[in-house]
Amino acid sequence: MQLKTGSHYECGPFRLEPTEQRLTRDGRPVSLTPKTFELLVFLIRNQGRLVTKDEIMEAVWPGSFVEEANLTVSISVLRKALGEKEGDLRYIETVPKKGYRFTASVKEVGTPGLPTTAQHEPNVSSPPEILPYEQADSPSAVSPSQPSGDRSRQRDGPMPVSSETSSTPRRRRMVAVATLTLVCILIAIGFLAYRKRLSIIHPAPVQRSLAVLPLLNLRQDPKDDFLGFSLADAVITRLGPISSLTVRPSSLVEKYKGQTIDLPKVASELNVDTLLTGTFVHDGDDLRITYQLIDVKTDRILGRDVIDLKYEKLLTVQDNVTQQIIKGLELNLSPSEAALVKPGEPINSLAYEYYLRGVDLVGSHDFPMAARMLEKSAEIDPNYALTWAYLGQSYESAAAFELGGLEQYRKAQAAYERALALQPRQIEASMFLANLLIDTGKVEDAVPLLRESLTSNPNHAALHWELGYAYRFAGMLNESVAECLRARQIDPLVKSNGSPLNGYLYLGEYDKFLESLPDTNDSAFIVFYRGFGEYHQKKWDHAARDFDLAYQLDPTLYTQIGKAFSDSITHKESDGLELLHQLENRIQQRGVGDPEAAYKIAQAYAALGDKPSALRMLSYSIEHGFFAYPYFMTDPLFDSVRSEPGFSDLMGTAQIRYVSFKKRFF
């Protein structure tokens, strides 16, 4: 059923107003990203009809180089917004390998004050028909206007038939004008039809998604195992600037080290259509690498090669494989992208081996040893930018996860700045530095760095996520959610294993927050946040269970905070307060700490009834760069301390910085 384009629509508790860009449920607004909203409009206007994936992509992402995964993610987001759950799909039916059908009953409602037929909004589901030459209107259908001179003569009465001598030239001119007008119309119609045919003959390329998997060590010599992951990481890094290709980050492929790969299973887990797999054999000074590029959907090999080289030429591997991927996927690079993926700067071969060892250790989360390897690499050859970028990450990660101090943060920032001095547009160094700036209270310095990186890398999911992280610290909560959703549209797995979408939590949208979390029980961080969401929903038993499970899995900073919340639920106030005091002392001793985590310590103090400590840690959090003022004003966990002396002053401090940030960047 094709519904009118100018209508508003009602479907159960929902009301959709396309011209107002508004969806409400029982009168309350439902937040949707622009593309998800367009998708809903398209489905509703084609209610009851199977619409293919190609139709949807053309209607919602016209002319854009996006992958089918964008549609899958948007459908998932839309299902959640409509309240659908597995086994209860009341609105959207999936037709396997075909498309989707909006199955719920829809009622058209005319725009208030304007008849439905008076609307002129274009119908995104039905593109205008362009007629070929032979189907154009015939000349008889064209009626030229009567010249103004004839109208003036008719006021004196009809022209006598006998006046043939004076009327014939005028009639000829009229015929000439009509003929010329018709010719112009036919030319215009023909040109539009030609353009339409060209767009059909030459469709826009579909963006590919790729995972570069660790190479398998065929000799199984543990001394060489580092090469499998680190060489894959080198290729992933080199492919980063290509906007028409979405590449899964190293953090997601690290778990496949040393494994024999089940291609369909891994492709499904990583949600990609293309895989690069390979093996290597290191024998003395010789190295042989064999790899193949596979289109998983068609089970077709897009490219393969065997590289035989001397071990000291390791650096050439990433360049060779990168160019084969570009060729195999037929990627069209812009001049700036081509410049960024060309062979990198030379580096001493021994320094490069130390660099690869350091990268492998970063992937294994052995940050102190990684720093030692990378320091050795930088000592041998100080001019390789990526060495400094990963060295900075090793320092920062050790500071954050190994309870390092302020000095490590300073060393990390110096390393990032050294990397950017050597290679100003390096994505990794820019993103790592931005994260450090946010965590150390300098979010205003991080935002320009991230925005500048996104101008040349607009489809880099991790950059969008990091910008959403920055906005969250500054209290721009809706903007934070939008950036994180944009990141997940580009790469559905971005930060999926470690970074919850906190913007939903801070906006009070607890159901959406919990739905955004991965369904896992083996990540202490995610289990903690699940408990935190349940705590806000006042599901005390569920929250206590998940807080305790997270603490058992890994007693880190956040899970210890969760344990304190669990103690508040089970009335073990003294145990919870002792745990929080220990955490606070360690933060003070280190001289630096995650200000968002400090805010959660303040919340736990408030839950345990220690109001002075809650205000003290709230002050610390704001002072060190977490100033999400709109969240502070609505946070239910601080209801018990709002009337305490000093609370309003702290809110004033946060508000000043929040307003300044908003004025500067929005």
N, C-alpha and C positions, 0 to 999 in steps of 0.2 A: 504494500500500500504506500503510495507516494503522498506524503502530507504536504500541506502548503508551507511555503518558506516564510511567510510573514506572521505565522501564528505563534502564540505561546502554547505550551503543552503541559498537560497534567497526567501524571502516571503514578497511581497510588498516592503516597504521601509527598511525592516530588512535584515541583513546578519548575519548568525550564523556560527561561525568557532569553532567547538568542540575541535579540537586539540590545538587551541590557547586560549581556554577558553574566547572567545570574542563574544559579541553581539553588533552590531552597527545599528544605525538607520540613514539613509541618511549619512553614513560615520562617525557619532558621536557615541562614546561608550555609551552603556546603562549598568548601574550598576545593577548587580544581585548577590545575595549570591550564594555560591557554590552549595547548594542543589537546589535552584530555577533554576540555570543554567542547572543542570543535568535533572531536570524535563522537562525543555523546550526541551532539546536534545531528551529525550525519547519520548515526544509527537510528535515532528516533524518527527522523524524516523518512527513513526507509523501513519503518516498523513492519515486521512480519516478512520482510524480503531478505533472502540470503545475499549479503554483499561480500564480494571477494576481497581478499587482502590487497590485490592490486587496485581495486576501486577505492578502498579506504586510503591507501598510500597516496594515490593521485589526488584525492579530495582533501586530505588533512595535511599532507606534506608535499604539496605540488612543487616540482622542480628541485626538491631537496635531495641531497645525497645521504639518505638515511637507510639503516638496515631494518630488516623485518623485526628484529628484537625490540626496536622502539615501539612498534605496534603491540607486541606481546606485553611489554611493560605497561603501556598506557591502558590496555584492556584490564590488566591486573589492578592498576590504580583505580580505574573506573568501577570495577567490581566492588572494591573495598569502599569506595565513596557511596555506592548504592546499597551497601550492607549485605552483599552476597557472600556466602560462605560455601565451602566445599560440600556438595550434596544438597545445596539449597540455592540453585541458580535461577532466580525468578525473573531476571531481566535480559541477560545476554546469553545466547546459546552459541557454543563453539561447534562449528561444522568442520571436523578434522580435514586438514589439507586443503580446505576450501576458503573459509572465512567465518563470518559471524552473522547472527540474526538477532534483532531486538524483538523478544517474544512477548513482553508485557503489554497489556492494553494501554493505549495512549489516547487521550482526549484532546482535541484541538480547541483552543480558546483564543478568540480574537483579541488583538491588542486593544487595551482600554482606550475608548475615544476614537478608534479608527477601525473601519471594517477590514476584515482579513484580506479581502481582495485588493485593498488599497496599498498593501505593503509592496515594496520594491526591492527587498533584500534578495541578492542572487542566490540561486539554488545550487549549493555546492555539490549536490549529488547528481545533477543533470546539466553537464556543460552544454553551452549553446551549440546547435548544429551548424556546421559550416558547409554550405552547398557547393558542389563542384560546378564547373562552367555550365554543363548541360542541364543542371537542375535550377539554374537561376531563373528569376521571373522573366516572362516574355515581354517584348516591347509594348504589347498591347496593355500590359498591366501598369505602365508608367504613364501618368496623365500630367503633362506640363501645366504650370500655372498660366493663367491668362495674363498677358502683359498689362501693366497699369494704364497704358495709353488706350487700350480697348475698353477698359472699364469706364474711363472718362467719356468716351464717345457714346456708350450705351445710355448715359443719363439723358441724352437728347432723343432717344428712340432707337429702334433696331436699324442696323445697317442695311440699306437696300441691296437686294441680290444683284442688281445690275452694276454694282460698284466693283466689278471684278478686277479692273485695272489697278486700283489702289490697294486692294486687300491681298492680292497674290504675293507680293514681296514680303508682306508681314507674315503671311501664312508659312512661307518658306523659311523665314527666320525662326518661327516657332518650331517647326519640324527639326531644324538644325540644332536648336538648343536642346530639344527633347532627345535627339539622337546622341549628342555629346554627353548629356547627363547619364543616359543609359550606359554608354561606353565606360564612363568613370565608375559607375556602380559595378558593372561586370568586372572591371579590372580590380577593384577593391575586393570583391568577393573571391575572385580567383587567387589574389595574393594571399588572403587569409586562409583559403583552402590549401594552398601550397605550403604555407607555414605549418598548418595542422598536419599535413601529410609528412612533412619533415620530422615533426616531433614524434610521429608514430613510427617512422622508419628508424629513427635514431633515439631510442629512449635513453633517459639519464641513467648512468651506471649506479648500481646498488652498492652501498657501503658494505665492506667486508669486515668480519670480526675474526680475529686471529689469536691463537695461543701458541707461543713458542715454548715447547716443553724441554726440560733438562735432557741433555744427551746421556745416553746409557753407556757406562764404562764396560766394554766387552772383556777387558782383561781382569776386571774386578780387583784392581790394585788400589787399596785405600789411599795411597799417597796421591793418586790422580783424581780421586772422586770430586775434588773441588771444581774441576774443569766442566763437569756436566751442567751444573747450575749457573756458574759464573759466565760461561760462554753464551748460554741462553739469555741471561740478563743483559749481556753486551748487545745482543741483537735487538732485544726489546727496547733498550735505551735508544739505539740508533733509529728505530722505527717511530719513536714517539712523536716527532713533529708532523707526520703525515696525517692530514685531517680526514682523508677518505678511508682511513683504516683504523679500526678500533682494536687495540692490542691489550690483552689482559696483562696486568702488572706482574712483576716477579713474585710478589708476595702470595699470589694465588696459584702459581705453578710450582712453587718450592716444594710442596708436599708430594710431588710426583718424582722426586729425586730417587734414582736407583730402581724405579719400578718398570715392569713390562706393561706397556700401555694397551688398554682396551679402548680403541679409538672412539666408537659411538658413546661409550659411557663417559669418557673424559670430556668429549665435546658437549655432551648434555650437561655435565656438572659445571663446565665453564661457560656454557651458553654461547658457543662460537660455531661458525660454519666452516672454519679452516684451522687445520693443525699443522705445525711443523715439528716433526719428530726426527731423531737421528741417534747415531752411535759414534763412539770414538775409540781409537786404539792408540796408546802411547807406548812406543818401543824405542828406548834410548833417545836419540836425537830426532826420531821420526814420529810424525803424528798423522793419522788418517782419520778423517771425519766423513761420515756418510749421512746424508739427510734427504728427506723428501717432504714436499709441501702437498697436503691432501685436502681436497674439497670433501668434507665429511658427508654432506647431503647427497652428493652424486657418487661418492666413493671413487672419485677420479683424482689421479695424481697430476698436479699442476706443474710440478717441477721436481727435479732430483739432481743430485750431484755427489761426486766423491772428491774430496779435497785431500791431496797428499802434500805435506809441507814439512819443513824443518820446525822443530819445536820453538825455536827463537822467533818464528814468524807468526806467533799466535794472534797478533793484532789484526792480521789480514782476514781472519776467519769471519769476524762480524761484518766486514765490508763485503766479502764475497756472498755470504748468505743474505744480507740485506738486499743487495742488487738482484739476486735470484727471486726473492719474494716479490719485489716490485715488478719484475718481469712476469712472473707466474700469475700474479693477480691483475696484471694489466693496469696498474695504477698510473694515473696522470698526476704528476707532481707540479706544483707551482714553482716558479723560479726560486722563491725563498725556501721552499721545502727541499728542493733539489740541492740547494747549497748546504742545508743543515744535515743531509744524509750522505753527503760525499765523504770519501775516506778521511778519517780523523787525523789529528796531529800525531806525529811519530812519538814513540816513547821507548825508552830503554827496555829491552826484552825481559831482563830480570825484574825491573820495576813493575812491568806489566803483569808478570807472574804473581808478585806480591799483591798487586791490586786485585787480581782475580781471586786469590786466596781470601783477601779481606772481604770482597763482595759475598763470597760463599758463606763466610762466618756471620756477616750481617743477616743473610737469609736464614741462618740457623739461630739467630738471636744471641750469639756469643759476642756481645759488643766489646768487652775489654780486649779479647784476643783479636777481634777484627780491627780495633784501633791500632794494635801493635803491628799487624801486617801492613796496614795502610800508611802508618807512620814510616815504616821501612821503605815502602814504595816511594813516598814523597821525598825521603832522604836521598834515594838514588836518583830520582828524576822529579824535580819539583814543578815541572811545567805541564803536567797532565791534569786537566781541570776535574775530571771525574774522580780522581783519587782524592782530591780535597773535598768534593761533595760528599762522598761516602765516608770519609774520615769525620767530617762534621756530623753526619748522621750517627756514626758510632759514638761520638762524644755525647750528643744530645740524648740518644737512647739510653746510654749508660747513666746519664744524669736523671732521666725520668724513671727508668725501670730498675736500675741497680742502686738507687738512693745516692747518686753522686751529688756534688755540691755546685755552687755557683761558678766555680772555676771551670768546670766542664762545659757549662753553657757558654762561657766566654770563649773557650777554645773552639767550640762548635761554630759560633758566629764568625770567628776569625777564619776558620776553614771555609765556610760558605762564601765569605767575601773574597777569599783568595781564588776560589773556583770561578766566581763571576768576573773577577778581574782578568782571568785567563780566557774565559769564554762567556761574554756578557749575556747571551741568550740561552744559557743552559737551563732546561726545564727543571731538572732534578735539584740543582743548587737553589734556584729561585723558590721552589715549593718547600724544600727543607728549611730554608731561611725564614720563609713566611710563617711556617709552623712554629719555629723557635720564637719569633717575634710575638706571636699571639700568646704563647705560653709564658712569656716573660714580661707581659704587661705592655706591649708595644703594638697593639692591634692596628692603630692608625698608620703605622709604618708598613704593616703587612699588606693592607688592602691595595695600595697602588702597585706593589710588586706583583700581586696576583692578577690584578686587572690588566696590567701591561703584558704579562705572560699569556693571558687569554686572548689578547688581540691577535697574536700570531699563532695561537693554539686553541681555537674556539671549541674544538671537539675533544679536549683533554678532560676526561671525567674527573680525575683526581684533583685537578686545579679548581674545577667548579665546587667540588666537595670542600676543599680547603677554604675557598671563599665563603661558603656557607658556614663553616666553622668560625671564621672571623666575624661574620655578621652576628652570629649567636652570642659571642662574647660581648658585642656592643649593643645587644638588645634589639637588633633589627630581625625580629623573629620570623615574620612572614617572608622576608627576603632570604633569610637563612634556609627556610624550608624550600623555597623556589629553587635556590641554587643546588641543594642536595637532590631534589627531584630531577633537576636537569642532569646532574651527574649520573643518576641511576637510569635515566632515559638513554644516555649515551652508552653506559656500561652498567647493566643491571647488577653486577657483582661488585661495583666499586665500594670499598670499605665494608663489604658485607660481613666480614668476619670480626670486625673490631670497633665499628663506629656507629652507634645508634643514632637515629634521627631525633636528636634532643629538642629540636625546634617544636615538634608536636607536643612534647612533654611540657615545655615552658609556656605553650599557648593553652594548656589545659585540655588538649585533645588526647586523652589517655588511651582511648581505644585505638586511634590511629597510630599512636606511639608504639603500643604493644604489637600491633599488626605489622609494623615496619621492622621489627626485630627478626633476625634469623631464628628458625625453629631448631634450636640446638641446646643440648645439655652439657656439652664438653668445653664450652668457652666460659671461664669464670666471669669475664667482663660482661658478656651478654646476659648470663644468668643473673648477675647483680642488677642489671638494668631492668630485666623482666620483673624482679622483685620490687624494684623502685617504682615501676609503673603500677604494679598491684598495690603497693603501699598507698599511692595516691588515690586508687580506687577504693581504698579502705577494705581490701580483701586481705585481712590481717594474717590468716593462716597460710594462704598461698605465698604472701610476701615473706613471712618468716621462714618458710620452707626453702624458698629460692635464695634468700640471703644466706642461710646456713650452708646450702649446697655450694654456692659461689665461694664462700670462705674455705670450705673443705677442698675445693678444686685447686685454689691458689690464693693464699692469704696475702694479697697485695694491698695497695693503698685503698682502692675503691671497695674491694670485698671486705676489708676491715671496717670501713664505714658502714657497709651493709650489715655486718655483724652487730654493730652498735644499734642500728635500727631494729634488728631482730631482738636484741636485748630489751629495747624499749617496749616491744610488743609483748614479750614474755615476763615483763616486770623485773628484769635483772639490771636495774638502773646503775648500780655501782660497777658492775662488770663493763657495761657499755661506756660509762664515763671514764673508767681507767684506760680503756682502749683508745678513746678519742684523745685523751691527754697525752698518751704516748705518741700518737700520730702528730699532734700539734707540736710537741717538743722536737720531733725529728725534722719537721718542716722548718722550724725556727733554726735548728742547728745547721741545716743545709744552706740556709740563706736564700733559698728560692724554692718555689713549689707551684704546682698547677693551681691557679686561682679558682678555676671551676670546681676542682676537688675540695679546695678550702671552703667554698660556699656549701658544699654538701656536708662537710664536717660541722659547719655552723647549723645547718638544718638538723643534723643528728643531735647536736647539743640541745637545740630547742625541743626536739621530740623527747629527750631525756629530762627536760625540765631545768637545765642549767642555762638560764637566760644571759647572765654576764658573759659566759664563754661563747654563747651563740653570737652575741653582739661583737665580741672580740674577733672571732673568725670571719664574721661578715665584713668588718672593717678591713681585715687583712685581704680578703678576696677583692674588694673594691679597689683598694690601694694598689694591688698587684695586677689589675687590668681586667677583671670580670665585672662589667658594669651594665648588666642587662636590666636596666631600670624598669621597663614594662613588666618583666617577669617578677621582679622584686615586689612590685606593688600588688600583685595578684597571687603570689605564692602562698598557698594555704598552710604550708609548714611553718611559716613565720607569723601566723595569726596570734600566737601566744606572746610574742615579744613586740608587737607593733606599738603598744602603749608604753614601752619601757623608755626611760630617759636615754637620749642619744640616738634612738632609731631614726627619728625624722631627720636628724642632721646627716646621718649616713645616706638616707634616701636623697637628700639634697645634693650631696657630693656625687652620687651616681647619676642623678638627673642632669647635672651640669655637663658631665663628660658625654653622656648619651646624646643630649641635644646638640652638643658641638660636633660629635661624630656624624649625626644625621644631617646636619646643615652642610658639612664638608663633602659628604659622599653621596647624598641623595637630594 
